[in-house]
Amino acid sequence: MALSIKPYIENKEKIHLIGIGGVSMNSLAELLLSRGVPVSGSDRLRTDVTARLEALGAHITYEHKAENVEGAALIVRTAAVHDENPEIVRAHALGIPVMERAEAWGHLMRDYDNVVCLAGTHGKTTSTSMMTLMTMEAQMDPTVMVGSNLPAIGGTLRIGGKGCFVAESCEYCNSFLRFAPTVAVVLNVEEDHLDFFKDLNDIVHSFRSFVELTPMNGLVVVNGDDPNAMRCVDRLDRRVRTFGLNANADVRAVDIRDENGYYRFTVLVEGKQYAEVALSVPGRHNMLNALACCAAAEFLGVSGDTAARGLNKFTGSSRRFQLVGKMRSGATVVDDYAHHPSEMKATLATAKEMKFDRILCAFQPHTYTRTKALFPEFVEALKQCDIAVLAPIFAAREQNTIGIYASDLAAEVPGAKSFDSFAEIADYLRREAGPNDLVITMGAGNINDVGPMLIK
């Protein structure tokens, strides 16, 4: 019989989470605690997230040690935790079953009537957040798992009823293939995570497997403007609904008005008017995210007026073009999680629509393999800003075995600077940024630490 987390929850047996402070791991821990399950966990660092879990009753050790797993009935780990981890080794020795985080979530999803899984190379967090606001506005009482802090739900998890589950769904290590979507959304498909995937064809194959998880009475929503995304649904024997700006899309925007970077538009679903939308977050890419969510919402029975109100209430999630504040010079400082060239181009295109004098971008590349694999694309993206400032590459799970540095990027971008520390970057930006300039700190690491240094 296949291993499932549900019997352990029902019997209130102790579950130990390795990497408990990670994205979606902390949400899983909170959900387990809400159901009265004894939870222990381990992580490398004490954070606000782990402090919250401790306050809710989790016992957390800030070191990976073999003895941490003793007394647990089940171990849940992230894909980043490998078999050599002392806790995994000890669990195997003691005969304690081990499952991955995504597998645990997949078992839990099967308890819900509707499961909307939003996937794509980028836009996942924003679209999941939009979908959350729309289903909340529709009184669907959704359970939500999202990858970044969403103010409307006070974090990354909302525990709702069993009618609707809205889940951010990541392709890295094929995690989303453990999920159980009734509505699968593919926002876009591009090269990324090339430390795991072999190439673009491998990524397309993974997304194809993801959409095939939907039942015959479910729905696949796909970006009709994205050729790679459309490859994932070629001759698919499921109901497919396309979204986009082309005239052939099943769900599309017409009467589009750009108001200083903020978009207003009419949504048509299969030729009929569905909603009049006014977004509260800037950028053309967010219009596409909203169309994807409308495609799913209409299928779930959400009225157009309700969908429009939900979208209008979405004012952003943490680290997505998030306003940090103003510098003494008058420059505006925002922070954004973009760490793939396409995300960077979309964010910088949004910034250009907002009528600032100049855009100063402090970028922290994320992982050596991504920087190497997409080097020309990063150079092209950084050329879109007026001044590019490079921070050292954020290693994440890697060692620099390929000998690549942020200064290599800076050397290819006219006028770019690279610095060894955030303090030097902050000093440079204080000197350079003028009263109507925009300063963007950008990347998936800890570059967001620079923003608060600028507005002190």
C-alpha positions in Angstrom: 0.0 0.0 0.0 1.3 3.4 -0.9 2.5 5.7 1.9 0.0 8.4 2.8 0.2 11.2 5.4 -3.5 11.0 6.2 -3.5 8.1 8.6 -0.7 9.8 10.7 -2.9 12.9 10.8 -6.0 11.0 11.8 -4.1 9.1 14.5 -2.4 12.3 15.8 1.1 10.7 15.4 4.2 12.8 15.6 5.4 14.1 12.2 9.0 15.5 11.8 9.7 18.0 9.0 13.3 18.5 7.8 13.6 22.0 6.5 10.5 23.1 8.4 11.1 26.8 7.8 11.1 26.5 4.0 8.5 27.7 1.5 5.4 25.5 1.7 7.1 23.3 4.4 6.2 25.9 7.1 2.6 26.0 5.6 2.4 22.2 5.9 3.6 22.4 9.5 1.0 25.0 10.3 -1.8 22.9 8.7 -0.7 19.8 10.7 -0.6 21.8 14.0 -4.1 23.1 13.3 -5.3 19.5 13.1 -3.8 18.7 16.5 -0.8 16.7 15.1 2.4 16.8 17.2 5.0 18.4 15.0 8.8 18.6 15.3 11.2 19.9 12.8 14.7 21.1 12.0 16.3 23.9 10.0 19.6 25.8 9.8 18.3 29.2 10.9 15.8 30.6 13.4 13.5 33.0 11.5 10.2 34.8 12.0 8.6 31.8 10.3 10.0 29.2 12.6 9.3 31.5 15.6 5.6 31.5 14.5 5.6 27.7 14.3 7.2 27.4 17.7 4.5 29.7 19.2 1.9 27.3 17.6 3.5 24.3 19.3 6.2 23.0 17.0 9.4 21.7 18.6 12.2 22.9 16.3 16.0 22.1 16.4 18.3 24.5 14.6 20.8 21.8 13.6 20.4 18.7 11.5 21.1 15.9 14.0 20.3 12.1 13.9 18.5 12.2 17.2 16.0 14.8 16.0 13.9 12.1 14.3 13.6 9.8 17.3 10.0 9.4 18.5 8.6 10.5 15.1 6.2 8.3 13.3 6.7 9.9 9.8 9.4 12.1 8.3 8.6 14.8 5.7 11.5 16.4 3.8 12.0 19.0 1.1 13.5 18.0 -2.3 16.7 19.9 -1.2 17.3 17.4 1.7 19.3 14.5 0.4 19.8 10.9 1.5 23.1 11.7 3.2 21.4 14.1 5.7 22.0 12.6 9.2 18.3 12.7 10.0 17.3 10.8 6.9 20.1 8.2 7.6 18.8 7.7 11.1 15.2 7.5 10.0 16.0 4.8 7.5 18.0 2.9 10.3 15.0 3.1 12.6 12.5 2.1 9.9 10.6 5.5 10.1 8.9 6.2 6.7 10.1 9.2 4.8 8.1 11.2 2.2 8.7 14.4 0.3 6.8 17.6 1.0 5.0 17.7 -2.4 3.8 14.1 -1.9 2.3 15.1 1.5 0.5 18.0 -0.1 -0.8 15.8 -2.9 -2.4 13.5 -0.4 -4.0 16.4 1.4 -5.4 17.9 -1.8 -7.4 14.8 -2.6 -9.8 15.7 0.3 -11.0 18.8 -1.6 -13.7 19.2 -4.3 -11.8 21.7 -6.5 -8.1 22.0 -6.5 -6.6 24.9 -8.6 -2.9 24.3 -9.1 -1.1 27.3 -10.7 2.2 26.5 -12.4 4.7 28.2 -14.8 8.3 29.3 -15.0 7.2 32.6 -13.5 4.1 34.4 -12.2 3.1 31.5 -9.9 2.9 33.4 -6.7 1.1 36.4 -8.1 -1.4 34.3 -9.9 -2.0 32.1 -6.9 -2.5 35.3 -4.8 -5.0 36.7 -7.4 -6.9 33.4 -7.4 -7.0 33.4 -3.7 -8.6 36.9 -3.6 -11.1 35.9 -6.3 -12.2 32.7 -4.5 -12.4 34.5 -1.1 -14.6 37.2 -2.8 -16.8 34.4 -4.1 -17.3 33.1 -0.5 -15.7 29.8 -1.5 -13.7 29.7 1.8 -10.5 28.4 0.0 -7.7 26.6 1.6 -4.5 28.3 0.2 -0.8 27.4 -0.1 1.2 30.2 -1.7 5.0 30.8 -1.9 5.2 34.3 -0.5 3.5 36.3 2.3 0.1 37.4 1.1 -1.3 40.2 3.4 -4.9 39.2 2.7 -4.4 35.8 4.4 -1.7 36.9 6.9 1.0 34.7 5.6 1.5 31.8 3.1 -1.3 29.6 4.3 -5.1 29.9 4.7 -7.0 27.1 6.3 -10.5 27.0 4.8 -13.2 24.5 3.9 -13.0 21.4 1.8 -14.7 22.9 -1.2 -11.7 24.6 -2.8 -7.9 24.4 -2.6 -5.7 27.0 -4.3 -2.0 25.9 -4.6 1.1 27.4 -6.0 2.7 24.6 -7.9 6.5 24.5 -8.6 8.1 22.4 -11.3 11.5 22.2 -9.6 12.4 18.5 -9.0 9.0 17.7 -10.5 7.4 18.6 -7.2 4.1 19.5 -8.9 3.7 16.0 -10.3 2.7 14.8 -6.8 -0.2 17.3 -6.7 -3.9 16.5 -7.5 -5.3 19.3 -9.7 -8.8 19.5 -10.9 -7.9 22.7 -12.6 -4.3 22.9 -13.9 -3.0 26.3 -14.9 0.2 26.7 -17.1 1.2 30.4 -17.1 4.3 30.0 -19.3 7.1 27.5 -20.0 10.8 28.6 -20.3 14.2 27.3 -19.6 15.0 27.4 -15.8 16.2 25.1 -13.1 18.8 23.6 -15.5 20.5 22.0 -12.5 17.6 19.6 -12.5 16.1 19.6 -16.0 18.2 18.5 -18.9 16.9 21.1 -21.4 13.7 22.9 -22.5 12.2 19.6 -24.0 12.6 18.0 -20.6 10.8 20.9 -19.0 7.9 20.8 -21.5 7.7 17.0 -20.8 7.3 17.7 -17.1 4.5 20.3 -17.7 2.8 17.8 -20.0 2.8 15.3 -17.2 1.4 18.0 -14.9 -1.6 18.8 -17.1 -2.3 15.0 -17.5 -3.0 14.9 -13.7 -6.3 16.7 -14.3 -9.4 14.4 -14.4 -11.5 14.1 -17.5 -14.1 16.5 -16.0 -11.5 19.0 -15.0 -9.9 21.9 -16.9 -6.4 22.8 -18.2 -5.8 26.5 -18.6 -2.8 27.4 -20.8 -1.2 30.5 -22.1 -2.2 30.6 -25.8 0.5 33.3 -26.5 3.3 31.0 -25.3 4.4 28.4 -27.9 6.2 26.2 -25.3 3.1 26.2 -23.0 1.0 25.2 -26.0 3.4 22.3 -26.7 2.4 20.9 -23.3 -1.3 20.5 -24.4 -0.8 19.3 -28.0 -3.4 16.6 -28.6 -4.2 16.5 -24.9 -7.4 14.5 -24.1 -8.6 16.9 -21.5 -10.7 20.1 -21.7 -8.2 22.9 -22.6 -9.0 26.6 -22.3 -6.4 29.1 -23.7 -5.8 32.6 -22.4 -3.9 35.5 -24.0 -4.0 38.6 -26.0 -4.4 37.0 -29.4 -7.8 36.9 -31.1 -7.9 33.1 -31.0 -7.6 32.8 -27.2 -10.6 31.4 -25.4 -10.2 34.0 -22.6 -8.8 37.3 -23.8 -8.6 41.0 -23.0 -10.1 43.7 -25.2 -10.6 47.5 -24.7 -7.2 47.6 -23.0 -6.2 50.9 -21.3 -2.7 51.4 -19.8 -2.9 54.0 -17.0 0.6 54.8 -16.0 1.5 51.0 -15.9 -1.8 49.9 -14.4 -4.1 48.0 -16.8 -7.9 48.2 -17.2 -9.5 45.8 -19.7 -12.6 43.8 -20.5 -12.4 40.0 -20.2 -14.1 37.9 -22.9 -14.6 34.2 -22.2 -15.3 32.3 -25.4 -16.5 35.5 -27.1 -18.9 36.6 -24.3 -18.2 39.5 -21.9 -17.2 38.1 -18.5 -15.7 41.0 -16.4 -14.5 44.6 -16.4 -11.2 44.5 -14.6 -9.1 47.3 -13.1 -5.9 45.9 -11.7 -4.2 47.3 -8.5 -0.8 45.9 -9.5 1.2 47.3 -12.4 2.5 45.6 -15.5 1.3 43.9 -18.7 2.4 40.5 -17.4 -0.1 40.9 -14.6 -2.9 41.4 -17.1 -2.0 37.9 -18.4 -1.9 36.5 -14.9 -5.4 37.9 -14.4 -6.7 36.4 -17.6 -5.4 33.0 -16.5 -7.2 33.3 -13.2 -10.4 34.5 -14.9 -10.3 31.3 -17.1 -10.2 29.2 -14.0 -12.7 31.3 -12.0 -15.4 31.2 -14.7 -15.1 27.4 -14.8 -15.6 27.2 -11.0 -18.8 29.3 -11.3 -17.4 32.6 -10.1 -19.4 35.5 -11.6 -17.5 38.2 -13.6 -18.3 41.0 -11.1 -17.0 38.9 -8.2 -13.9 38.0 -10.1 -13.3 41.7 -11.0 -13.7 42.7 -7.3 -11.2 40.0 -6.2 -8.6 41.1 -8.7 -9.0 44.7 -7.8 -8.4 43.9 -4.1 -5.1 42.2 -4.9 -2.5 44.9 -4.2 0.6 42.6 -4.3 2.4 40.0 -2.4 5.7 40.1 -0.6 8.7 40.8 -2.9 6.6 41.3 -6.0 7.2 44.9 -7.1 6.8 45.7 -3.4 7.1 49.3 -2.3 9.9 49.7 0.3 9.8 53.4 0.7 11.5 56.7 -0.3 15.1 57.7 -0.1 16.2 61.1 1.3 16.9 62.1 -2.3 13.2 61.4 -3.1 13.9 58.2 -5.1 11.4 55.5 -4.9 12.6 52.0 -3.7 10.8 48.8 -4.6 11.8 45.2 -4.2 11.1 42.3 -6.6 11.8 38.6 -6.5 12.6 38.3 -10.3 15.6 36.0 -10.8 15.0 34.7 -14.3 15.7 36.9 -17.3 12.1 36.9 -18.5 10.8 37.9 -15.1 13.4 40.6 -15.0 12.4 41.9 -18.4 8.7 41.9 -17.4 9.5 43.8 -14.1 11.7 46.4 -15.8 9.2 46.8 -18.6 6.6 47.6 -15.9 9.0 50.1 -14.3 9.5 51.8 -17.7 5.7 52.4 -18.0 5.7 54.3 -14.7 7.3 57.5 -15.9 10.4 57.6 -13.7 13.4 59.5 -14.9 15.8 56.6 -14.5 15.7 53.0 -13.3 18.5 51.8 -11.1 18.5 48.0 -10.6 20.5 46.3 -7.9 20.5 42.7 -9.0 21.7 39.6 -7.1 22.0 36.6 -9.5 20.6 33.4 -8.0 22.7 30.2 -8.3 25.8 29.7 -10.4 24.2 27.2 -12.8 21.4 29.5 -13.7 23.8 32.4 -14.2 26.0 30.3 -16.5 23.1 28.7 -18.4 21.2 32.0 -19.1 24.2 34.4 -19.2 23.4 36.2 -22.5 19.7 36.5 -21.5 20.7 38.1 -18.1 22.9 40.6 -20.0 20.1 41.5 -22.3 17.7 42.0 -19.3 20.1 44.2 -17.4 20.6 46.4 -20.4 16.9 47.5 -20.0 17.7 49.5 -16.9 19.6 52.8 -16.8 22.1 51.7 -14.2 22.8 48.1 -13.3 24.4 47.3 -10.0 25.5 43.6 -9.4 25.7 41.9 -6.0 27.7 38.6 -5.5 25.8 35.5 -6.8 23.5 33.9 -4.2 24.8 30.3 -3.9 21.6 28.7 -2.5 22.2 25.0 -2.7 25.4 25.2 -4.9 29.2 25.5 -4.8 30.9 27.7 -7.4 32.5 24.8 -9.3 32.1 26.6 -12.6 34.0 29.8 -11.8 31.4 32.3 -12.6 31.0 35.7 -10.9 28.6 38.7 -10.9 31.4 40.8 -12.1 31.3 38.7 -15.4 27.8 40.0 -16.0 28.7 43.6 -15.1 31.5 43.5 -17.6 29.0 42.8 -20.4 26.5 45.5 -19.4 27.4 49.1 -20.4 27.9 51.3 -17.3 27.2 48.4 -14.8 29.0 48.2 -11.5 29.6 45.1 -9.3 30.3 45.3 -5.6 31.3 42.7 -2.9 28.9 43.8 -0.2 25.4 45.2 0.3 26.9 48.1 2.2 28.9 49.2 -0.8 25.8 48.8 -3.0 23.8 51.0 -0.7 26.5 53.6 -0.6 26.6 53.7 -4.3 22.8 54.0 -4.7 22.6 56.8 -2.1 25.1 58.8 -4.2 23.5 58.1 -7.6 19.7 58.0 -7.1 17.9 61.3 -7.9 14.5 62.6 -6.8 12.4 61.0 -9.6 14.4 57.8 -10.0 13.2 54.3 -9.3 15.6 51.9 -7.4 14.7 48.2 -7.7 16.4 45.6 -5.6 15.9 42.3 -7.6 16.6 38.7 -7.0 15.5 35.6 -5.1 18.2 35.6 -2.4 18.6 38.3 0.3 19.1 41.4 -1.9 15.9 42.7 -0.3 18.1 43.6 2.7 19.4 46.5 0.7 16.1 48.4 0.5 15.7 49.2 4.2 19.4 50.3 4.2 18.4 53.0 1.7 15.4 54.5 3.5 16.9 54.9 6.9 
